[in-house]
Each structure stands twice: as C-alpha cells, then as structure tokens.
Amino acid sequence: MELFLRQKTTRRGPFGALFALCLVGLLAPMPAQPQQLGLPQQTTILTISSDRLFSGSAFGERVLAELEAESAVLAAENERIVAELSREEQELTRRRTEMEPDAFRALADAFDEKVQRHRENQKAKLDALAIKDDEARATFFQLARPVLSELMRDTGAGVILERSSVFISADSTDVTSLAISRIDAAIGDGAQLEKTPQE
C-alpha cells in the first residue's frame, strides 16, 4: 500500500498526495458507532426508571426475594399470635360472669397490655424490614453510580434524569435496560459484597 501511494504521489505531484490521504481515510477502519455498541444515539440527556433499575437487577431481585420471604415468616407469626390472643380473649369473656368485677378488670387490663405489646413488636419488625429495604436500595445505587457514570461517558450525555419526572421524552433516551445489564455484569446480585471477610 505504501509503495502504491508513493507512486501516486510521484506521478501526480501535490494533488497525488492529497489523493493518497483521501484514499487512506477511506481505507481506515471506521470507529464503532454508539448504536453498534448497544448505546443510544449521542445525546446530552438520558432517562432512567430507578424503580425498574433496582427491581430488574440481579441485586434488587435477590433483596426483594429475601424481604418477601421474611415478610411471609412475619405474617405467619402474626397470624399465629392473633389466633392465640383470640382464644385467650374468648376464654376471658367466658370467665367474666364467674369473676368479681375487680378481678376481671385486672385480667382484662393485662390482656390489653399483652395485645398492645404484640402490636408494637410486630410494628418494630415491619419497620426493620422497611429499613433493610431502604439500606439495600442505598447500597445498590452507590454501587451503580460508577456504572451509570461510565454509561454517560459512552453516550456523551451530561445528565441522567428520573424518567417518571420527565413530562415527555423519546424512548431512545431510556437506558434502564442497558444500565441493568451493565450493573449485573459489574456487581452480580451483590450477595458476595455483604459477606464479612474471613480472618
């Protein structure tokens, strides 16, 4: 190729050199376009659905499955305790006619306190699940931030907006699915990140 270009340059003078440069440009491999890399067209704004980003990722699916399992255990426990309290209430009602009013009132007050403790305990457990969910989401988005920043660089975007907050946008700006695939590749389901290193 170099010999061919030199021959052209020698034969045609300065115009031959220009021709050679043009020929090199045509023969050089073209850089990969964003679409070839699975990216949207070059844009300054991208949109993303943060809820779908979390729930559709391997990390989010694992966390949601764990929370669902814990919620099921808590619901079964609550159902068992409610059944026990219901039987106790029926027994207390049955004994009412056999007891002195003051004695019955003491038992009734103790029963009410027991019911209230159960409610408070169950609420505390529900709150703990909600906190676990919030903490998992915060961890996920912290881990996802570098991936999203790289996605912005690859597309030339300057900002990623929450899709639900945008009045109208083209579907091509939504990179949620692409972001999920990249995040899954980077962190998987995140389970290994929560294990305590062994000494």
C-alpha positions in Angstrom: 0.0 0.0 0.0 2.8 2.5 0.9 4.5 1.7 -2.5 1.3 2.4 -4.3 0.8 5.7 -2.5 4.3 6.8 -3.3 3.8 6.0 -6.9 0.6 8.1 -7.0 2.3 11.0 -5.2 5.3 11.0 -7.6 3.1 10.8 -10.7 0.6 13.5 -9.8 2.6 15.9 -7.7 0.8 17.7 -4.8 -2.6 16.5 -6.0 -1.3 13.0 -5.9 -0.5 13.4 -2.2 -4.0 14.7 -1.5 -5.5 11.8 -3.3 -3.3 9.4 -1.3 -4.5 11.0 2.0 -8.1 10.7 0.9 -7.6 7.0 0.0 -6.0 6.3 3.4 -9.0 7.8 5.1 -11.4 5.7 3.1 -9.5 2.5 3.7 -9.0 3.1 7.5 -11.4 1.3 9.8 -14.3 3.4 11.0 -14.7 3.8 14.7 -17.6 1.9 16.3 -20.8 3.9 16.4 -22.9 4.1 19.6 -25.6 2.0 18.1 -23.1 -0.7 17.3 -22.2 -0.8 21.0 -25.9 -1.1 22.0 -25.9 2.6 23.1 -28.5 5.2 22.2 -27.6 8.0 19.8 -25.3 10.7 21.1 -27.5 12.8 23.4 -26.9 15.2 26.3 -29.8 13.8 28.3 -30.6 10.2 29.3 -33.6 9.0 31.3 -33.8 6.0 33.6 -36.5 4.4 35.8 -34.9 4.0 39.2 -37.6 1.6 40.5 -37.2 -0.7 37.5 -33.4 -0.3 37.6 -33.4 -1.7 41.2 -36.2 -4.3 40.9 -35.0 -5.6 37.5 -31.4 -6.0 38.5 -30.0 -9.2 40.0 -29.1 -7.3 43.2 -32.7 -6.0 43.5 -34.3 -9.3 42.7 -32.2 -11.0 45.4 -33.1 -8.3 48.0 -36.8 -8.3 47.2 -36.9 -12.1 47.3 -35.3 -12.0 50.8 -37.7 -9.4 52.0 -40.7 -11.2 50.7 -39.5 -14.4 52.5 -39.0 -12.5 55.8 -42.4 -10.8 55.3 -44.1 -14.2 54.9 -42.5 -15.5 58.1 -43.6 -12.4 59.9 -47.1 -12.7 58.6 -47.3 -16.4 59.7 -46.0 -15.4 63.1 -48.6 -12.6 63.4 -51.4 -14.9 62.3 -50.4 -17.5 65.0 -50.2 -14.8 67.7 -53.5 -13.3 66.7 -55.1 -16.8 66.9 -53.7 -17.3 70.4 -54.9 -13.9 71.5 -58.3 -14.6 70.1 -58.6 -17.8 72.1 -57.4 -16.0 75.2 -60.0 -13.3 74.7 -62.8 -15.8 74.3 -61.7 -17.6 77.5 -61.6 -14.3 79.3 -65.1 -13.4 78.1 -66.4 -16.8 79.2 -64.9 -16.3 82.7 -66.3 -12.9 83.1 -69.6 -14.0 84.7 -67.7 -16.2 87.2 -65.4 -13.4 88.5 -65.5 -10.4 90.7 -65.5 -7.2 88.6 -62.2 -6.0 90.1 -60.5 -9.3 89.4 -61.9 -9.4 85.9 -60.8 -5.8 85.2 -57.2 -6.7 86.3 -57.2 -9.7 83.9 -58.7 -7.6 81.1 -56.1 -4.8 81.6 -53.3 -7.4 81.5 -54.8 -8.8 78.3 -55.0 -5.4 76.7 -51.3 -4.7 77.6 -50.4 -8.0 76.0 -52.2 -7.1 72.8 -50.5 -3.7 72.7 -47.1 -5.3 73.2 -47.8 -7.7 70.3 -48.7 -4.7 68.1 -45.6 -2.8 69.0 -43.4 -5.8 68.4 -44.9 -6.5 65.0 -44.6 -2.9 64.0 -41.0 -2.9 65.1 -40.3 -5.9 62.9 -42.1 -4.3 59.9 -40.1 -1.1 60.4 -36.9 -3.2 60.5 -37.9 -4.7 57.1 -38.5 -1.3 55.7 -35.2 -0.1 56.9 -33.5 -3.1 55.4 -35.1 -2.3 52.1 -34.0 1.4 52.2 -30.5 0.4 53.1 -30.3 -2.2 50.3 -31.5 0.4 47.8 -29.0 3.0 49.0 -26.2 0.4 48.7 -27.4 -0.6 45.2 -27.4 2.9 43.9 -24.0 3.6 45.4 -22.6 0.6 43.6 -24.4 1.5 40.4 -23.1 5.1 40.3 -19.8 4.3 38.6 -21.6 2.1 36.0 -24.0 4.9 35.3 -21.2 7.5 35.1 -19.4 5.2 32.5 -22.7 5.0 30.6 -22.9 8.8 30.5 -19.3 9.0 29.2 -20.0 6.4 26.5 -23.1 8.2 25.2 -21.7 11.7 25.6 -24.6 12.6 28.0 -24.3 15.2 30.6 -27.2 14.2 32.9 -29.4 11.2 33.7 -33.0 12.2 34.7 -35.6 10.1 36.5 -38.0 9.1 33.7 -41.1 9.5 35.8 -40.2 13.1 36.5 -39.9 14.0 32.8 -43.0 15.3 31.1 -42.2 13.8 27.7 -39.2 12.1 26.2 -38.3 9.8 23.3 -38.0 6.1 24.2 -34.5 6.2 22.8 -33.3 8.2 25.8 -34.3 5.5 28.2 -31.3 3.5 29.1 -32.8 1.5 32.0 -32.4 -1.9 30.4 -28.9 -1.2 29.2 -27.9 0.0 32.7 -29.4 -3.1 34.3 -27.3 -5.4 32.1 -24.1 -3.4 32.8 -24.8 -3.3 36.6 -25.5 -7.0 36.6 -22.2 -7.6 34.9 -20.4 -5.4 37.4 -21.8 -6.5 40.7 -24.0 -9.5 40.1 -26.6 -10.0 42.8 -24.4 -8.2 45.4 -24.5 -11.1 47.8 -20.8 -11.5 47.9 -20.4 -7.8 48.8 -22.3 -8.3 52.0 -20.3 -11.2 53.3 -17.9 -10.4 56.1 -14.3 -11.2 55.1 -12.9 -14.2 56.9 -9.9 -13.7 59.1 
